[in-house]
Amino acid sequence: MAKKRGNFQEAELILRLYELRRETVMRQARSFVGGGEFLPKSAGEILERVGKGGPETAYILQVYGYWDMVSAFVKHGTLSEALVYDTCQEMYFQYAKIQPYLKEFRKGLQLPEWMATLESVIEGSAKGRKRNAAMRKSIEMMIAGRERAARA
């Protein structure tokens, strides 16, 4: 019986996290980070955007901070990895945008633990790595499409 209660509590938390994603400023942040405006091709590009200050910096830090927090819930057993995998596909997409540049970004800002929890949750499972690889392919196609459009 306790297991069902735990599942109900997890569902309540997932719904609360969804509500937070719908908050006005978070929607703006997610729109910027999730849309075509934020498609970094290097750690330098991320460093430049974050170093710029202003709304873009706040949006990037808000979105990635949110997903790192969700990952901490997984790491500490508050949410199951399977439930987050099934309900938070956006987390994997956002991670895939920065994953190739994460080590260099951390070094550039001297933040060795930045997004370490997010990284450990996604990279720590075969399903997470597989989804990340698929998301990376999708992102590469988006970047190529943006470059083709810029040349046209």
Contacts in CASP RR format, 6 or more apart in sequence:
PFRMAT RR
TARGET T0000
AUTHOR 0000-0000-0000
METHOD contacts of the structure
MODEL  1
MAKKRGNFQEAELILRLYELRRETVMRQARSFVGGGEFLPKSAGEILERV
GKGGPETAYILQVYGYWDMVSAFVKHGTLSEALVYDTCQEMYFQYAKIQP
YLKEFRKGLQLPEWMATLESVIEGSAKGRKRNAAMRKSIEMMIAGRERAA
RA
10 78 0 8 1.000
10 79 0 8 1.000
10 80 0 8 1.000
10 83 0 8 1.000
11 83 0 8 1.000
13 73 0 8 1.000
13 78 0 8 1.000
13 79 0 8 1.000
14 79 0 8 1.000
14 83 0 8 1.000
14 84 0 8 1.000
14 87 0 8 1.000
17 70 0 8 1.000
17 88 0 8 1.000
18 87 0 8 1.000
20 26 0 8 1.000
20 66 0 8 1.000
21 27 0 8 1.000
21 30 0 8 1.000
21 66 0 8 1.000
21 90 0 8 1.000
25 62 0 8 1.000
26 62 0 8 1.000
26 63 0 8 1.000
26 66 0 8 1.000
28 55 0 8 1.000
28 59 0 8 1.000
29 58 0 8 1.000
29 59 0 8 1.000
29 60 0 8 1.000
29 62 0 8 1.000
29 63 0 8 1.000
30 63 0 8 1.000
30 90 0 8 1.000
32 38 0 8 1.000
32 55 0 8 1.000
32 56 0 8 1.000
32 59 0 8 1.000
32 60 0 8 1.000
33 59 0 8 1.000
33 60 0 8 1.000
33 63 0 8 1.000
33 64 0 8 1.000
33 94 0 8 1.000
33 97 0 8 1.000
34 63 0 8 1.000
34 90 0 8 1.000
34 93 0 8 1.000
34 94 0 8 1.000
34 97 0 8 1.000
36 142 0 8 1.000
36 146 0 8 1.000
38 49 0 8 1.000
38 59 0 8 1.000
38 60 0 8 1.000
38 97 0 8 1.000
39 97 0 8 1.000
39 139 0 8 1.000
39 142 0 8 1.000
39 143 0 8 1.000
39 146 0 8 1.000
40 46 0 8 1.000
40 49 0 8 1.000
40 97 0 8 1.000
40 98 0 8 1.000
40 101 0 8 1.000
41 143 0 8 1.000
42 101 0 8 1.000
42 104 0 8 1.000
43 101 0 8 1.000
43 102 0 8 1.000
43 103 0 8 1.000
43 104 0 8 1.000
43 105 0 8 1.000
43 108 0 8 1.000
44 101 0 8 1.000
44 104 0 8 1.000
44 105 0 8 1.000
45 101 0 8 1.000
46 60 0 8 1.000
46 98 0 8 1.000
46 101 0 8 1.000
46 105 0 8 1.000
47 105 0 8 1.000
47 108 0 8 1.000
47 109 0 8 1.000
49 56 0 8 1.000
49 57 0 8 1.000
49 60 0 8 1.000
50 57 0 8 1.000
50 60 0 8 1.000
50 61 0 8 1.000
50 109 0 8 1.000
51 57 0 8 1.000
63 94 0 8 1.000
64 94 0 8 1.000
64 98 0 8 1.000
64 115 0 8 1.000
64 118 0 8 1.000
65 115 0 8 1.000
67 88 0 8 1.000
67 90 0 8 1.000
67 91 0 8 1.000
67 94 0 8 1.000
67 95 0 8 1.000
67 118 0 8 1.000
68 115 0 8 1.000
68 117 0 8 1.000
68 118 0 8 1.000
70 79 0 8 1.000
70 84 0 8 1.000
70 88 0 8 1.000
70 91 0 8 1.000
71 84 0 8 1.000
71 91 0 8 1.000
71 117 0 8 1.000
71 118 0 8 1.000
71 120 0 8 1.000
71 121 0 8 1.000
71 122 0 8 1.000
72 117 0 8 1.000
73 79 0 8 1.000
73 84 0 8 1.000
74 80 0 8 1.000
74 81 0 8 1.000
74 84 0 8 1.000
74 121 0 8 1.000
75 117 0 8 1.000
75 120 0 8 1.000
75 121 0 8 1.000
81 121 0 8 1.000
81 125 0 8 1.000
84 91 0 8 1.000
84 121 0 8 1.000
85 125 0 8 1.000
85 127 0 8 1.000
85 128 0 8 1.000
85 131 0 8 1.000
89 131 0 8 1.000
91 118 0 8 1.000
91 122 0 8 1.000
92 122 0 8 1.000
92 128 0 8 1.000
92 131 0 8 1.000
92 132 0 8 1.000
92 135 0 8 1.000
93 135 0 8 1.000
93 138 0 8 1.000
93 139 0 8 1.000
95 115 0 8 1.000
95 118 0 8 1.000
95 119 0 8 1.000
95 122 0 8 1.000
95 132 0 8 1.000
95 135 0 8 1.000
96 132 0 8 1.000
96 135 0 8 1.000
96 136 0 8 1.000
96 138 0 8 1.000
96 139 0 8 1.000
97 139 0 8 1.000
98 105 0 8 1.000
98 115 0 8 1.000
99 119 0 8 1.000
99 122 0 8 1.000
99 132 0 8 1.000
99 136 0 8 1.000
100 136 0 8 1.000
102 114 0 8 1.000
102 115 0 8 1.000
102 119 0 8 1.000
105 114 0 8 1.000
106 112 0 8 1.000
106 113 0 8 1.000
106 114 0 8 1.000
122 128 0 8 1.000
122 129 0 8 1.000
122 131 0 8 1.000
122 132 0 8 1.000
123 129 0 8 1.000
123 132 0 8 1.000
END
